[in-house]
Amino acid sequence: MPELPEVEVTCQGVSPHLVDQQVTKLIVRNGSLRWPVPEIAQQIVGQTIRNVRRRAKYLLIDTDAGTTIVHLGMSGSLRILPKTTPPEKHDHIDLEMASGKILRFNDPRRFGAWLWCELPEQAHPLLSKLGPEPLSNAFNLEHLAQALKGKKKAIKLCLMDNHIVVGVGNIYANEALFAAGIHPQTEAGKVDTERLTLLVVEVKQILANAIKQGGTTLKDFTNAEGKPGYFAQKLHVYGRGGETCTQCGHLLSEIKLGQRATVFCSLCQTK
């Protein structure tokens, strides 16, 4: 599914086409997404888009009247197209601008979301309890150490907990733990300060690099122009179970942790 870098790349791609544009129409062909598209979402019509930003894996489209909250789910994507472009099978929603362009939401599995929130959007249940952004100064050693203090849960599961830090999904949790030399099953509260410091650095660096590379294309992700991301070419462990470690040549192990594929090197990553 699209993770933080993919959503950030999408945000950067669509923003120049949306900001300062007046919305002329919201077309909902199929509102049966993860949550039904509310009728109140039509309040965006007639509004001018002031900003497009990302919070965790949510894309936020701001107007004076409220904010549209978009989540790409497992297979969703957003494209900027001429409004005359015929819809295809899984093109569920179009946001039409006075410029003649549309923001088109495509979601084959329909696990995504298109919601509306009156300002301030921080009060919305989906956003109110989120942890800090991983690329912000708020995600630092002090925050992570305090959040993990005494926790017996596996460090990988804590790293993917949006209450601790947002947007570090399965792909990037695997990669960051490998880079920091931390075994994914290590009890979170037992990771020493030195390795936690390195983990914070690696999370920031890996996510920043993934954004720069345009995200990771595995099955479904393309950016706002329909182009794939290329970070998958740089993955060291994710999806490479049974292959050789890029550092030591040892065979990588693969297990299920929290029902998610977890790949690691038992020599390079220690508990």
WOTAKA-V876958 format. One line per field, one symbol per residue. psi: psi as a letter, one per 30 degrees, with the letter a starting at -180 (. if undefined). A space follows every 10 residues. Layout:
psi->???
This chain:
psi->lkaeeeeeee eeefeffekg kkkfkjjjej giaekkkkff ffffkflkke lklkjbgkkk jklffakkkk kfbegllkkk lkffkkkaeg jekkjklffg lljkjkjefh gakjlkkkkk fffkefffgk alkfglffjl eeeeeeffkg kfkkeeeefg jffeklgiae efeeeeeeef gkkffkkefg kleeeeeeee eeeeeeeeee eefgakjdef klafggkllg fffgkeekgg kflkkfeffl kklklkjhgk kjkljfefjl .
